[in-house]
Amino acid sequence: MQNSKLKELSHVEQLKNECKFIEALKILNELENKKGFPLQDQFEIYHLKSSLLSELGYFNEALRYAELAYKKGQYLKNKLRIIDVLLIKSGILWRSNKKTEAQETMIEVEQILNTINQFSSIEFKEKKAYVALYKSGFYFDMGDLNCSLKYIDDCLTIAKEIKNKQN
């Protein structure tokens, strides 16, 4: 049974990547009504649901699911996955015009990144690139093009480095 749950989550990810948000959300709603999921799957359901709701513009509900995912993530103790949720949360807050809270969440992301000692891992570098990308967008939105360009340059530098290591 556990394999079928993971398969369903994989299918939801695929639908999300294809921008079929409503179809993916329907599957998650069905999954959420089932019981007995391991903690990791609960985390993934909440994380994906938050992301999908955000994409659809349901920010209050998306924020609620981001908080649920964050709480489950605390038990998993996987800092990189917690960062994923906090990035979504920060984006939701920013789009909800809660700029200060979004920036505070981004500070929390950076503090968590500073506690991770996987500096050479590709996944760690990807998170750093996402942080730079988000910050670039925030500064662009605030009209500070110089800071925006600095962070987008950081993001591109990391992206080039990761691609070189993957080849």
ChimeraX attribute file (.defattr): number of C-alpha atoms within 10 A of each C-alpha:
attribute: neighborCount
match mode: 1-to-1
recipient: residues
	/A:1	7
	/A:2	11
	/A:3	8
	/A:4	9
	/A:5	14
	/A:6	15
	/A:7	12
	/A:8	16
	/A:9	20
	/A:10	12
	/A:11	14
	/A:12	24
	/A:13	18
	/A:14	13
	/A:15	17
	/A:16	19
	/A:17	11
	/A:18	10
	/A:19	13
	/A:20	14
	/A:21	20
	/A:22	15
	/A:23	12
	/A:24	23
	/A:25	22
	/A:26	13
	/A:27	17
	/A:28	21
	/A:29	12
	/A:30	9
	/A:31	17
	/A:32	15
	/A:33	7
	/A:34	9
	/A:35	8
	/A:36	8
	/A:37	16
	/A:38	10
	/A:39	13
	/A:40	14
	/A:41	18
	/A:42	19
	/A:43	26
	/A:44	20
	/A:45	24
	/A:46	23
	/A:47	27
	/A:48	25
	/A:49	28
	/A:50	29
	/A:51	26
	/A:52	24
	/A:53	21
	/A:54	25
	/A:55	16
	/A:56	13
	/A:57	14
	/A:58	15
	/A:59	21
	/A:60	15
	/A:61	14
	/A:62	26
	/A:63	24
	/A:64	15
	/A:65	24
	/A:66	30
	/A:67	18
	/A:68	18
	/A:69	26
	/A:70	22
	/A:71	13
	/A:72	20
	/A:73	24
	/A:74	13
	/A:75	11
	/A:76	14
	/A:77	10
	/A:78	10
	/A:79	17
	/A:80	18
	/A:81	19
	/A:82	22
	/A:83	24
	/A:84	20
	/A:85	28
	/A:86	23
	/A:87	22
	/A:88	22
	/A:89	28
	/A:90	27
	/A:91	25
	/A:92	26
	/A:93	22
	/A:94	19
	/A:95	15
	/A:96	16
	/A:97	11
	/A:98	13
	/A:99	17
	/A:100	12
	/A:101	14
	/A:102	23
	/A:103	17
	/A:104	12
	/A:105	20
	/A:106	21
	/A:107	15
	/A:108	16
	/A:109	23
	/A:110	15
	/A:111	11
	/A:112	14
	/A:113	20
	/A:114	11
	/A:115	9
	/A:116	11
	/A:117	9
	/A:118	12
	/A:119	12
	/A:120	9
	/A:121	11
	/A:122	17
	/A:123	13
	/A:124	17
	/A:125	19
	/A:126	16
	/A:127	21
	/A:128	21
	/A:129	22
	/A:130	21
	/A:131	24
	/A:132	21
	/A:133	19
	/A:134	22
	/A:135	21
	/A:136	24
	/A:137	21
	/A:138	21
	/A:139	17
	/A:140	15
	/A:141	12
	/A:142	12
	/A:143	11
	/A:144	13
	/A:145	14
	/A:146	12
	/A:147	17
	/A:148	22
	/A:149	17
	/A:150	15
	/A:151	23
	/A:152	21
	/A:153	16
	/A:154	18
	/A:155	24
	/A:156	15
	/A:157	12
	/A:158	20
	/A:159	18
	/A:160	10
	/A:161	13
	/A:162	18
	/A:163	10
	/A:164	9
	/A:165	10
	/A:166	7
	/A:167	5
